[in-house]
Amino acid sequence: MPMLEIRRHSKRDSPEAVHLSQAGVELARWAGTMLGPFETVACSVAPRTRETAIAMGFAADRELATLPNIRQFMAESAAAADDVGAPFTRLARLVGRPGPVQDYSKAMAAQWQDLMVPLGPGDAALVIGHGGHMECALVSLFPEADHDRWGALFGYMEGARLHFDSEAARFHDVDMVRM
């Protein structure tokens, strides 16, 4: 069965920085030594995601389009920041409500599924994305999971491995990857 590796981009000097820091390049380089090979590598349009893939030793061959409702997603997710509970459990409540976050999360999950369809048994794909976004898509894919056990939101270079059932065209298992 094919596998999808999702990872948050590596470090940058400040939240406003567009590019990776030197420490970020070194962290991505180190993480890349433990991964691969990948049949496809996809990144967002943000330069730091492509820089992360390259520092890991992988050429990015796909750019995932920015979803049209990103501004509404950001506004709604920021408004829910004061919610209580474990991080993924809070996201599950937010993703479970109809609105921009749910729509965005499902659309991102659909992008990931589309990457997997052409892959064969034993193949793998890598997606480099953004914290807060990837977690919402994960919750959308696994709404019945014990989100309390998933821990903190992803730090730099953290993410998950998702196993894909090609016959059913759906993800069936997830393992968190922590640094």
C-alpha positions in Angstrom: 0.0 0.0 0.0 1.3 3.5 -0.8 2.3 5.8 2.0 2.1 9.6 2.3 4.7 11.4 4.5 3.6 14.9 5.5 6.0 17.3 7.2 5.9 20.9 8.4 8.5 23.1 6.8 11.8 23.6 8.6 12.9 26.6 10.8 13.0 30.2 9.8 14.4 33.2 11.7 11.0 34.7 12.5 7.3 34.0 11.8 7.4 36.7 9.1 10.5 35.3 7.4 9.8 33.9 3.9 13.0 31.7 3.7 14.6 29.0 5.9 17.2 30.0 8.4 20.6 28.2 8.3 19.5 26.2 11.3 16.4 25.3 9.3 18.5 24.1 6.3 20.6 22.0 8.7 17.5 20.5 10.4 15.9 19.6 7.0 19.2 18.1 5.7 19.3 15.9 8.8 15.7 14.8 8.6 16.1 14.0 4.9 18.8 11.4 5.6 16.1 9.2 7.2 13.5 9.5 4.5 12.7 8.4 1.0 12.7 7.6 -1.8 9.6 9.3 -2.9 7.8 9.0 -6.3 6.4 12.5 -5.9 7.3 15.5 -3.7 4.7 18.2 -3.3 5.1 21.6 -1.6 2.9 24.7 -1.1 3.6 27.9 -3.0 5.6 29.3 -0.1 9.4 29.3 -0.8 10.2 27.8 2.6 8.4 24.5 1.7 10.4 24.0 -1.5 13.6 25.0 0.3 12.8 22.4 2.9 12.3 19.7 0.3 15.6 20.6 -1.4 17.5 20.7 1.8 16.1 17.3 2.6 17.6 16.1 -0.7 14.4 15.9 -2.7 13.4 17.8 -5.8 9.8 19.1 -5.5 7.9 18.0 -8.6 4.4 19.3 -7.6 3.2 22.6 -6.3 -0.1 22.3 -4.3 -2.3 25.2 -5.2 -3.2 27.7 -2.5 -6.9 27.0 -1.7 -9.2 29.9 -2.5 -10.7 30.2 1.0 -7.4 30.5 2.9 -8.2 33.9 4.3 -11.5 32.7 5.7 -9.7 29.6 7.1 -7.1 31.7 8.8 -9.7 34.1 10.3 -11.9 31.3 11.6 -9.0 29.2 13.0 -7.6 32.3 14.8 -11.0 33.1 16.3 -11.0 29.6 17.9 -7.6 29.8 19.5 -9.0 30.3 23.0 -10.8 26.9 22.9 -9.9 24.4 25.6 -8.6 20.9 25.5 -5.8 19.0 23.8 -4.6 20.7 20.5 -5.9 18.1 18.1 -9.2 17.8 20.0 -9.7 21.5 19.7 -9.0 21.3 16.0 -11.5 18.4 15.7 -14.3 20.5 17.1 -13.4 23.3 14.7 -13.1 21.0 11.7 -16.3 19.3 12.6 -18.3 22.6 12.3 -19.6 23.6 8.9 -17.7 26.6 7.7 -14.4 27.8 6.2 -12.1 25.6 8.3 -14.1 22.5 7.5 -14.1 23.3 3.8 -10.4 24.1 3.7 -9.5 21.0 5.7 -11.5 18.7 3.3 -10.0 20.4 0.3 -6.5 19.9 1.5 -7.2 16.3 2.4 -8.5 15.9 -1.2 -5.2 17.3 -2.6 -3.4 14.6 -0.6 -5.7 11.8 -1.8 -5.2 13.0 -5.4 -1.4 12.6 -5.0 -1.9 9.0 -3.9 -4.1 7.7 -6.7 -1.4 7.1 -9.3 1.0 5.4 -6.8 1.5 1.7 -6.6 2.1 -0.7 -3.7 5.2 0.3 -1.8 5.4 3.7 -3.4 5.6 6.9 -1.3 4.8 10.6 -1.6 6.1 13.5 0.5 4.2 16.7 1.2 5.9 19.7 2.8 3.3 22.1 4.2 2.4 24.4 7.1 1.6 24.0 10.8 -2.1 24.4 11.6 -3.1 23.6 8.0 -1.8 20.0 7.9 -3.2 19.2 11.3 -6.7 20.3 10.2 -6.5 18.1 7.1 -5.4 15.1 9.2 -8.4 15.6 11.5 -10.6 15.8 8.5 -9.2 12.5 7.2 -9.5 10.8 10.6 -12.5 12.4 12.4 -13.1 9.3 14.7 -9.5 9.1 15.9 -8.6 9.6 19.6 -7.3 13.2 18.9 -6.2 13.6 22.6 -3.5 11.0 22.0 -2.1 12.8 18.9 -0.2 15.3 21.2 1.0 18.8 20.3 0.6 20.5 17.0 3.5 19.9 14.7 6.8 21.6 15.3 9.3 22.2 12.6 9.9 19.1 10.5 7.3 17.1 12.4 4.3 15.5 10.7 2.7 12.1 10.1 2.8 9.0 7.9 -0.5 8.1 6.3 -1.2 4.7 4.8 -3.4 4.6 1.7 -5.7 1.9 0.6 -5.6 2.2 -3.2 -8.7 0.0 -3.7 -10.9 2.0 -1.4 -9.1 5.3 -2.4 -8.8 6.4 1.2 -6.3 6.7 4.0 -6.7 4.1 6.7 -4.0 4.6 9.3 -1.8 7.4 10.6 1.4 7.5 12.6 2.7 10.8 14.1 6.3 11.7 13.4 8.0 13.8 16.1 11.5 15.2 16.2 
